[in-house]
Amino acid sequence: MLNPPVFLSAVVLALAGGLATPLAAAPLSQILAQSPLKPGDFDAMRAAERALYGAVGTRSGSSVKWSNPETSAHGAVKVTGSKGGCLSLRHTAFPGGASAARKIDRKFCKSASGQWLLSE
């Protein structure tokens, strides 16, 4: 498991959000520029994730809503499963207030030191 920098999390979210551009074929700035999600949206999404995996007793079905008033993007992140110190999360995001949702799955596992790390 590794703890990716913020920009890598953004790339993972952008690619999972439906971009067709392969990571190796375009610079990071271009990938992010083509994403319907903006940096502030990613920040709101990560804050919602932290609220879930940081809470005591979080279980499947728990969810947290998020929004970014600057871009009109909004959504929710929901725990879809937990196993062996890991939480599977599903984001349902509406970039820029879009009516069509983007689904993004991520998995976090708790390390021996107690830190939650992005696993998938």
Buried (B, 14 or more C-beta within 10 A) or exposed (E): BEEEEEBEBBBBBBBBBEBEEEEEEBEEEEBBEEBBBBBEBBBBBBEBBBBBBEEEEBEEEBBBEBBBEEBEBBBBBBBBEBEEEBBBBBBBBBBEEEEEEBEBEBBBBBEEEEEBBBBE
